[in-house]
């Protein structure tokens, strides 16, 4: 994303990327709240254009509420819900979908404009990101569809794919922003990073996001709500870890929570190890980004523990997800500056 330095559109382009990063961050936050409030299945249809207009009268609300009454979540779990309670969860899902439409337009319209000002070669990454955003819309509906038949929640595998792609979009925009701001063209998949351990760290961060989605999708945070032990043991007492198939059972809430906890510990100690190496090899340019990253890793772990022991308090659980956004941004900044 290397645009000639005297291009008068550079400032607008940079501000546009910042705006998109903020929008994606907001989308992730709203998506997290949609999940935490169990609102994701409140709209049972995918209407790309007509769905833009929300219900405007009681007739409309009754229509959408009757659609919701036909799915298992209402029949098996929320059968006593009133229409006023339904309106609350409906608005969360509607806002989430509306933001998705706004993001699509916020990318493609300026992108078309910049295509007349900047060569396509320098914009191709943004076109790929736009296609990824479109694909994300499909994955979102694919996820919702999994919860409309035979179950009261969406598939945690599809939920994790939806969240993972959101963070990939965020990371891609951020990487392009870094390259544009520094007038560089660093490759994310380069072999020129100072430390292989930083790559491993970044991989584990993305893995942890996927595991976090598993925890959310399975409601795995509602069991073993103690720390540091899982009740009175290090590992869940309802799982036989001598059987590797049990350990790899990602449909098991106990297993998923156990793995999510321990990957967090691995990330923390790996970051300490990286810090020693930075000091050992006197990489002064990494001191400040490392410090900020370490602080947020610590905050994220504390928020995760608090979310668990407070029975998933919605404010703390939401802060845990918001913190993960900053964590990705700071991890990318740290990794970017480690590349020669």
C-alpha positions as CSV (number, residue, x, y, z in Angstrom):
1,X,0.0,0.0,0.0
2,X,2.7,2.4,-1.1
3,X,1.2,5.6,-2.5
4,X,3.4,8.3,-3.9
5,X,4.3,10.8,-1.2
6,X,3.1,13.9,-3.0
7,X,-0.4,12.6,-3.8
8,X,-2.9,15.1,-2.5
9,X,-5.3,12.4,-1.6
10,X,-2.9,10.7,0.8
11,X,-4.5,12.4,3.9
12,X,-8.0,11.5,2.9
13,X,-6.9,7.9,2.2
14,X,-5.3,7.6,5.6
15,X,-8.3,9.0,7.4
16,X,-10.5,6.7,5.5
17,X,-8.5,3.7,6.7
18,X,-8.7,4.9,10.3
19,X,-12.5,5.3,9.9
20,X,-12.9,1.8,8.6
21,X,-10.8,0.4,11.4
22,X,-13.0,2.2,13.9
23,X,-16.2,0.9,12.1
24,X,-14.9,-2.7,12.2
25,X,-14.0,-2.3,15.9
26,X,-17.5,-1.0,16.6
27,X,-19.0,-3.9,14.6
28,X,-17.1,-6.4,16.7
29,X,-18.3,-4.8,19.9
30,X,-22.0,-4.7,18.8
31,X,-21.6,-8.3,17.6
32,X,-20.3,-9.3,21.0
33,X,-23.2,-7.6,22.8
34,X,-25.6,-9.2,20.4
35,X,-24.3,-12.6,21.5
36,X,-24.2,-11.7,25.2
37,X,-27.8,-10.6,25.1
38,X,-28.9,-13.7,23.1
39,X,-30.2,-11.5,20.4
40,X,-28.6,-13.1,17.3
41,X,-31.7,-15.3,16.3
42,X,-34.3,-12.5,16.8
43,X,-34.4,-11.8,13.0
44,X,-35.1,-15.1,11.2
45,X,-34.8,-13.9,7.6
46,X,-32.0,-12.4,5.5
47,X,-33.4,-9.4,3.6
48,X,-30.5,-7.5,2.0
49,X,-32.5,-4.5,1.0
50,X,-36.0,-4.6,2.6
51,X,-34.3,-5.5,5.9
52,X,-32.8,-2.0,6.1
53,X,-36.2,-0.6,7.3
54,X,-37.0,-1.7,10.8
55,X,-40.5,-2.4,12.1
56,X,-42.4,1.0,12.3
57,X,-45.8,-0.1,13.7
58,X,-47.4,-2.8,15.8
59,X,-48.4,-4.8,12.8
60,X,-44.7,-5.0,11.7
61,X,-43.6,-6.0,15.2
62,X,-46.2,-8.7,15.4
63,X,-45.1,-10.1,12.1
64,X,-41.4,-10.4,13.2
65,X,-42.4,-11.7,16.6
66,X,-44.5,-14.4,15.0
67,X,-41.5,-15.5,12.9
68,X,-39.4,-15.7,16.0
69,X,-42.1,-17.8,17.7
70,X,-41.6,-20.5,15.0
71,X,-37.9,-21.2,15.9
72,X,-36.6,-23.6,18.7
73,X,-35.1,-20.8,20.7
74,X,-38.5,-19.4,21.5
75,X,-40.3,-22.7,21.7
76,X,-37.8,-24.3,24.1
77,X,-36.2,-21.4,25.9
78,X,-38.0,-18.1,25.5
79,X,-41.6,-19.3,25.4
80,X,-42.7,-16.7,28.0
81,X,-41.1,-13.8,26.2
82,X,-43.4,-10.8,25.6
83,X,-43.4,-8.6,22.5
84,X,-41.7,-5.8,24.4
85,X,-38.9,-8.1,25.5
86,X,-38.6,-9.3,21.9
87,X,-38.1,-5.7,20.7
88,X,-35.0,-5.4,22.8
89,X,-33.2,-8.4,21.3
90,X,-34.5,-7.5,17.8
91,X,-32.9,-4.0,17.9
92,X,-29.5,-5.5,18.8
93,X,-29.5,-7.8,15.8
94,X,-31.0,-5.1,13.6
95,X,-28.2,-2.7,14.5
96,X,-25.6,-5.4,14.0
97,X,-26.9,-6.0,10.4
98,X,-27.3,-2.3,9.7
99,X,-23.7,-1.7,10.6
100,X,-22.7,-4.5,8.2
101,X,-24.4,-2.7,5.4
102,X,-22.8,0.6,6.4
103,X,-19.4,-1.0,6.4
104,X,-19.9,-2.4,2.9
105,X,-20.8,1.1,1.6
106,X,-18.1,2.8,3.6
107,X,-15.6,0.6,1.8
108,X,-16.8,0.3,-1.8
109,X,-17.9,3.9,-2.4
110,X,-14.6,5.6,-1.4
111,X,-12.7,2.7,-3.0
112,X,-14.4,3.5,-6.4
113,X,-13.4,7.2,-5.9
114,X,-9.8,6.4,-5.1
115,X,-9.6,4.0,-8.0
116,X,-9.7,7.1,-10.3
117,X,-6.9,8.8,-8.3
118,X,-4.6,5.9,-7.4
119,X,-3.5,2.9,-9.5
120,X,-5.4,-0.3,-9.0
121,X,-2.2,-2.2,-8.1
122,X,-1.9,0.0,-5.0
123,X,-5.6,-0.6,-4.1
124,X,-5.9,-4.3,-4.8
125,X,-5.6,-5.2,-1.1
126,X,-8.6,-3.0,-0.4
127,X,-10.7,-4.7,-3.1
128,X,-9.8,-8.1,-1.5
129,X,-10.9,-6.7,1.9
130,X,-14.2,-5.6,0.4
131,X,-14.8,-9.1,-1.0
132,X,-13.9,-10.5,2.4
133,X,-16.5,-8.1,4.0
134,X,-19.1,-9.5,1.5
135,X,-18.2,-13.0,2.4
136,X,-18.5,-12.1,6.0
137,X,-22.1,-11.2,5.4
138,X,-22.7,-14.6,4.0
139,X,-21.0,-16.3,6.9
140,X,-23.1,-14.2,9.3
141,X,-26.3,-15.6,7.8
142,X,-24.8,-19.1,7.6
143,X,-24.2,-18.8,11.3
144,X,-27.7,-17.6,12.1
145,X,-29.3,-20.3,9.9
146,X,-27.6,-22.9,12.1
147,X,-29.7,-21.8,15.1
148,X,-33.1,-21.8,13.3
149,X,-33.6,-25.5,13.3
150,X,-33.2,-28.2,16.0
151,X,-31.2,-26.1,18.4
152,X,-31.6,-22.9,20.6
153,X,-28.1,-21.5,19.7
154,X,-26.0,-21.0,16.7
155,X,-23.2,-23.4,15.9
156,X,-20.1,-22.4,17.9
157,X,-17.9,-23.4,14.9
158,X,-19.8,-21.0,12.6
159,X,-19.7,-18.3,15.3
160,X,-16.0,-18.7,15.6
161,X,-15.6,-18.4,11.8
162,X,-17.7,-15.2,11.8
163,X,-15.6,-13.7,14.6
164,X,-12.3,-14.8,13.2
165,X,-13.1,-13.2,9.8
166,X,-14.1,-10.0,11.5
167,X,-10.6,-9.9,13.1
168,X,-8.9,-10.8,9.9
169,X,-10.7,-7.8,8.2
170,X,-9.6,-5.6,11.2
171,X,-6.0,-6.9,10.9
172,X,-5.9,-6.4,7.2
173,X,-7.1,-2.8,7.3
174,X,-4.6,-2.1,10.2
175,X,-1.7,-3.6,8.2
176,X,-2.5,-1.5,5.2
177,X,-2.8,1.5,7.4
178,X,0.7,0.8,8.8
179,X,2.2,0.4,5.3
180,X,0.5,3.6,4.1
181,X,1.5,5.7,7.1
182,X,5.2,4.6,6.9
183,X,5.3,4.6,3.1
184,X,6.4,1.0,3.3
185,X,5.3,-2.3,1.8
186,X,5.9,-4.8,4.5
187,X,4.6,-8.3,3.9
188,X,2.6,-9.8,6.8
189,X,3.9,-13.3,5.9
190,X,7.5,-12.1,5.8
191,X,10.4,-14.1,7.2
192,X,12.3,-11.0,8.2
193,X,10.8,-10.6,11.7
194,X,13.5,-10.3,14.4
195,X,12.0,-13.1,16.5
196,X,10.1,-16.2,15.4
197,X,8.6,-16.2,18.8
198,X,6.7,-13.0,17.9
199,X,5.0,-14.8,15.0
200,X,4.1,-17.7,17.3
201,X,2.7,-15.1,19.7
202,X,0.5,-13.6,17.0
203,X,-0.7,-17.0,15.9
204,X,-1.7,-17.8,19.5
205,X,-3.6,-14.5,19.8
206,X,-5.7,-15.4,16.8
207,X,-6.2,-18.9,18.1
208,X,-7.3,-17.6,21.4
209,X,-9.9,-15.4,19.7
210,X,-11.3,-18.6,18.0
211,X,-11.3,-20.4,21.4
212,X,-13.1,-17.4,22.9
213,X,-15.8,-17.8,20.3
214,X,-16.1,-21.5,21.2
215,X,-16.5,-20.5,24.9
216,X,-19.2,-18.0,24.0
217,X,-21.0,-20.2,21.6
218,X,-21.1,-23.2,24.0
219,X,-21.8,-21.0,27.0
220,X,-18.7,-22.6,28.5
221,X,-18.1,-19.6,30.7
222,X,-21.2,-20.6,32.8
223,X,-19.5,-23.7,34.2
224,X,-16.4,-24.0,36.4
225,X,-16.8,-20.4,37.5
226,X,-13.7,-20.5,39.8
227,X,-10.1,-19.5,39.4
228,X,-7.3,-20.5,39.4
229,X,-8.6,-24.0,39.7
230,X,-11.6,-25.5,37.9
231,X,-13.6,-26.1,41.1
232,X,-11.0,-28.0,43.1
233,X,-8.8,-29.4,40.3
234,X,-6.5,-28.0,37.6
235,X,-8.4,-29.8,34.8
236,X,-12.2,-30.4,34.7
237,X,-13.1,-33.5,36.7
238,X,-15.8,-34.5,34.2
239,X,-13.3,-35.2,31.4
240,X,-10.9,-38.1,30.9
241,X,-7.8,-36.5,29.5
242,X,-6.1,-39.9,29.2
243,X,-8.2,-40.3,26.1
244,X,-6.9,-37.9,23.4
245,X,-10.3,-38.0,21.7
246,X,-11.8,-36.5,24.8
247,X,-9.1,-33.8,24.9
248,X,-9.8,-32.9,21.3
249,X,-13.6,-32.8,21.7
250,X,-14.3,-29.2,20.9
251,X,-18.0,-29.7,21.5
252,X,-17.4,-30.3,25.1
253,X,-17.8,-27.1,27.3
254,X,-15.3,-28.3,29.9
255,X,-12.6,-29.1,27.4
256,X,-13.1,-25.8,25.6
257,X,-12.9,-23.7,28.8
258,X,-9.8,-25.7,29.9
259,X,-8.0,-25.0,26.6
260,X,-9.0,-21.3,26.6
261,X,-7.6,-20.9,30.1
262,X,-4.3,-22.6,29.3
263,X,-3.7,-20.9,26.0
264,X,-4.0,-17.6,27.9
265,X,-1.2,-18.8,30.3
266,X,1.0,-19.8,27.4
267,X,0.5,-16.4,25.7
268,X,1.4,-14.6,28.9
269,X,4.6,-16.5,29.6
270,X,5.6,-16.4,25.9
271,X,5.3,-12.6,26.0
272,X,7.6,-12.6,29.1
273,X,10.1,-14.7,27.2
274,X,9.9,-12.3,24.2
275,X,10.5,-9.4,26.6
276,X,13.7,-11.0,27.8
277,X,14.9,-11.4,24.2
278,X,14.1,-7.8,23.4
279,X,16.2,-6.7,26.3
280,X,19.0,-9.2,25.5
281,X,19.3,-8.1,21.9
282,X,18.7,-4.4,22.8
283,X,15.8,-3.9,20.4
284,X,15.0,-0.4,21.7
285,X,12.5,0.3,19.0
286,X,10.3,-2.5,20.5
287,X,10.4,-1.4,24.1
288,X,7.4,0.9,24.0
289,X,5.1,-1.3,21.8
290,X,6.1,-4.2,24.0
291,X,5.2,-2.3,27.2
292,X,1.7,-1.4,25.9
293,X,1.1,-4.9,24.6
294,X,2.1,-6.4,28.0
295,X,-0.3,-4.1,29.9
296,X,-3.2,-5.1,27.7
297,X,-2.4,-8.8,27.9
298,X,-2.5,-8.4,31.7
299,X,-5.8,-6.5,31.5
300,X,-7.3,-9.0,29.2
301,X,-6.5,-11.9,31.5
302,X,-7.9,-10.1,34.5
303,X,-11.1,-9.3,32.6
304,X,-11.4,-12.9,31.5
305,X,-11.1,-14.1,35.1
306,X,-13.6,-11.4,36.4
307,X,-16.1,-12.4,33.6
308,X,-15.9,-16.0,34.7
309,X,-16.2,-15.5,38.5
310,X,-19.0,-12.9,38.1
311,X,-21.2,-15.3,36.1
312,X,-20.5,-13.5,32.9
313,X,-21.5,-10.0,34.0
314,X,-22.4,-8.3,30.7
315,X,-20.3,-5.2,31.3
316,X,-17.2,-7.2,32.2
317,X,-17.7,-9.7,29.4
318,X,-18.2,-6.9,26.9
319,X,-15.0,-5.2,28.2
320,X,-13.2,-8.5,27.7
321,X,-14.2,-8.5,24.1
322,X,-13.4,-4.8,23.6
323,X,-10.0,-5.4,25.1
324,X,-9.3,-8.1,22.5
325,X,-9.7,-5.5,19.8
326,X,-7.0,-3.4,21.3
327,X,-4.9,-6.5,21.9
328,X,-5.0,-7.4,18.2
329,X,-4.1,-3.8,17.2
330,X,-1.2,-3.7,19.7
331,X,0.0,-7.1,18.7
332,X,0.0,-6.1,15.0
333,X,1.9,-2.9,15.8
334,X,4.4,-4.9,17.8
335,X,4.9,-7.5,15.0
336,X,5.1,-4.8,12.3
337,X,7.9,-2.9,14.1
338,X,9.8,-6.2,14.6
339,X,10.1,-6.7,10.8
340,X,13.3,-5.5,9.3
